[in-house]
Amino acid sequence: MGKSATIMMSEEFDHDKVQLYMEKNFELEEYNEIRENLVFLKSNYPDVLYMYVYHFVPEGGEVIFDLDSDYSLDADPPGTIYEPDPAVVPYLTDLCEGKEIPVLTGDTVDGYMLTYMRPVFDSKGNYCCHVCVDFSVEKLHRQDINFVLKMLALLVLITLLIALIDVHTMQKMVTGPINRMKQATDKFAYETETDHQNNIAVMEQLDIRTGDEIEDIYHLFVTFMKNNLKYMQNLSQAEKDIRFKNAQIGQISLEAYKDNLTGVGSKAAYIKKAAELEEAMKENDSGLAVVMVDLNNLKRINDEHGHKAGDTYISGCCRMICETFKHSPVYRIGGDEFVAILKGQDFDDRERLAGSLSSAFTESFGNSALEPWLRYSAAVGMAEQTPDDSTFESLFQRADQAMYEAKNAFKAKYGSYR
């Protein structure tokens, strides 16, 4: 039930707009529509006590949507950082990294709870939030007990009715029909959906017409069996839908659109993006720039300090690129090569941003107090789209050439390693 609910929750909102939802929330018509859809979804899961969407950070869960148990009020406003429960603390690092954690159970102020959390990723494969549901185990137990008590009460009532009926009437109107139903149920099988269909057919063939409570119980029993069969069919279909969606998710994962070391887009993701931009350029789409970044001294770091230090160096350089181009996708297309594709706000500010990145690398490299693998350095080259660019490759080649000019200037000043 938790898996089903969280899958449908994740389909209600745009994963790429999570940050916008936290910043604007109720100011957005879209946010309010999503929230109404979540309230409606929660009403169709009466066993769900709480339903919420959090973005986990080291300090706790940052609220995006939070539906209280009355189906309408928000327990915490969007953007609030909710201090994690003790049961969540051991998994907080995994949650911040977008990993799926085991189902959580334990005592809370609302009683003994079961919590299921599903990570959600944006279109670039980056972690954006978790969709979560809480169940009251105590409530479910009470429902089970109530069901058993009702069934016991029904059996007691039937027993009393039988005791009050004349022996002759019991034989003709009660004992006979009950024996027929019992003999039928003794032959029941419950393994497959076909077994349940056959059970219903056997019961309908009895065609009990006593005109009293026995006939009512008979029809009630047949109706219950039909409803149970329908429930099985719906459950089977739901399981098929979940398997299909899991297969789709698995297929996306196989395409490996995320670089394992840095978390930015992989070369496969870059190739896909380049093809999309190629099509856009055919329609004379403008306002596009490519920034090519090639790391300096990576071979020296690997040779002299080991590949672990080299990985630290790559990750640090990548972080500087991402912090500079905050609104643009960044891709790692080689061991020491990165590409940023600028549009919109970053494109408008491209000259300042590219210069700022080059200056930041120069300043970092010049800090001799740091370890060599922490003195980040890279050559930066940028090219913007012109009417002469008929293909994305031509734009990329100009950015690559600008980068090599910066690379040669670095080598002329500091020398080339081997």
Residue pairs with C-beta under 8 A, 6 or more apart in sequence:
1 45
1 47
1 48
1 135
2 103
2 114
2 116
2 133
2 135
3 116
3 118
3 242
4 238
4 242
5 41
5 45
5 48
5 51
5 116
5 133
6 116
6 117
6 118
6 131
6 132
6 133
7 118
7 242
7 245
8 41
9 38
9 41
9 51
9 53
9 118
9 131
9 133
10 118
10 120
10 131
12 34
12 37
12 38
12 41
13 21
13 34
13 53
13 65
14 30
15 120
15 121
15 122
15 123
15 128
15 129
16 122
16 123
16 128
17 30
18 55
18 64
18 122
18 128
18 129
19 128
20 28
21 28
21 31
21 34
21 64
21 65
21 78
22 55
22 62
22 63
22 64
22 78
22 79
23 79
24 31
25 31
25 77
25 78
25 79
26 32
26 78
31 78
34 65
35 65
35 67
38 51
38 53
38 65
38 67
39 67
39 71
39 72
41 51
42 48
42 51
42 67
42 71
43 71
45 51
45 133
47 135
47 139
47 140
48 133
48 134
48 135
49 69
49 110
49 113
49 134
49 135
49 136
49 139
50 67
50 68
50 69
50 75
50 132
50 133
50 134
51 67
51 132
51 133
51 134
52 63
52 65
52 66
52 67
52 75
52 131
52 132
53 63
53 64
53 65
53 66
53 129
53 130
53 131
53 132
54 61
54 62
54 63
54 64
54 66
54 82
54 129
54 130
54 132
55 61
55 62
55 64
55 128
55 129
55 130
56 62
56 92
56 95
56 96
56 129
56 130
57 81
57 96
58 92
58 93
58 96
59 81
59 83
60 81
60 82
60 83
60 84
60 92
61 81
61 82
61 84
61 88
61 95
61 130
62 79
62 80
62 81
62 82
63 74
63 76
63 77
63 78
63 79
63 80
63 81
63 82
64 78
64 129
65 74
65 78
66 74
66 75
66 76
66 78
66 82
67 74
67 75
68 74
68 75
76 82
84 92
85 106
85 108
86 106
87 104
87 105
87 106
87 115
88 95
88 104
91 101
91 102
91 104
94 101
95 101
95 117
95 119
95 130
96 127
97 127
98 119
98 121
98 126
98 127
98 128
99 119
100 117
100 118
100 119
101 117
103 114
103 115
103 116
104 113
104 114
104 115
104 117
105 112
105 113
105 114
105 115
105 137
106 112
106 113
107 113
110 134
110 136
111 136
111 137
111 138
111 139
112 136
112 137
112 138
113 134
113 135
113 136
113 137
114 134
114 135
114 137
115 132
115 133
115 134
115 135
116 132
116 133
116 135
117 130
117 131
117 132
118 130
118 131
118 132
119 127
119 129
119 130
120 127
120 128
120 129
120 130
120 131
121 127
121 128
122 128
124 257
124 258
124 265
124 269
124 329
125 252
125 257
125 258
125 265
125 269
126 258
126 263
158 213
158 217
161 213
162 170
162 174
165 173
165 174
173 210
173 212
173 214
174 210
174 214
177 206
177 208
177 210
177 214
177 215
177 218
178 214
180 206
180 208
181 203
181 206
181 208
181 218
181 221
184 202
184 203
184 206
185 199
187 202
188 195
188 199
188 202
189 195
189 198
189 199
190 196
190 199
193 229
193 232
193 233
193 236
196 225
196 228
196 229
196 232
197 229
199 225
200 222
200 225
200 226
200 229
203 218
203 221
203 222
203 225
204 222
206 218
208 214
208 215
208 218
209 215
255 268
256 266
256 268
257 265
257 266
257 268
257 269
257 272
258 264
258 265
258 266
258 269
259 265
259 266
259 331
259 332
261 311
261 314
261 315
261 332
262 314
262 315
262 318
262 332
264 318
264 322
264 329
264 330
264 331
264 332
264 338
265 273
265 329
265 330
265 331
265 332
266 331
266 332
267 331
267 332
267 333
267 334
269 331
270 331
270 333
270 339
273 329
273 331
273 341
274 392
274 393
274 396
277 285
277 288
277 341
277 392
278 391
278 392
280 288
281 288
281 385
281 389
281 390
281 391
281 392
281 395
286 385
287 343
287 344
287 347
287 385
288 341
288 342
288 343
288 347
288 384
288 385
288 395
289 341
289 342
289 343
289 347
289 350
289 382
289 383
289 384
289 385
289 399
290 339
290 340
290 341
290 342
290 382
290 383
290 384
290 395
290 396
290 398
290 399
291 325
291 339
291 340
291 341
291 342
291 350
291 354
291 357
291 380
291 381
291 382
291 399
292 337
292 338
292 339
292 380
292 381
292 382
292 396
292 399
292 400
292 402
292 403
293 317
293 321
293 337
293 338
293 339
293 340
293 357
293 378
293 379
293 380
293 381
293 403
294 336
294 337
294 338
294 378
294 379
294 403
294 404
294 407
295 313
295 314
295 317
295 336
295 337
295 338
295 377
295 378
296 361
296 365
296 377
296 378
296 379
296 407
296 410
296 414
297 372
297 377
297 417
298 310
298 313
298 314
298 335
298 336
299 417
299 418
300 372
300 417
301 309
301 310
301 313
301 372
301 373
302 309
302 310
304 372
305 372
305 373
309 371
309 372
309 373
310 373
312 373
312 374
313 373
313 374
313 376
314 335
314 336
316 373
316 374
316 376
317 338
317 361
317 376
317 377
317 378
318 330
318 332
318 338
320 357
320 360
320 361
320 364
320 376
321 330
321 338
321 340
321 357
321 378
322 330
324 353
324 356
324 357
324 360
325 340
325 342
325 346
325 353
325 357
326 346
327 344
327 345
327 346
328 340
328 341
328 342
328 343
328 346
329 340
329 341
330 338
330 339
330 340
331 338
331 339
331 340
331 341
332 338
333 339
338 378
339 396
339 399
340 346
342 350
342 353
346 353
347 384
350 382
350 384
354 380
354 382
357 380
358 380
358 406
361 376
361 377
361 378
361 380
362 377
364 370
364 374
364 375
364 376
364 377
365 375
365 376
365 377
366 375
367 375
368 375
377 410
379 403
379 404
379 406
379 407
379 409
379 410
380 403
380 406
381 399
381 400
381 401
381 402
381 403
381 404
381 405
381 406
382 399
382 402
383 395
383 396
383 398
383 399
383 401
383 402
384 395
385 395
388 394
389 395
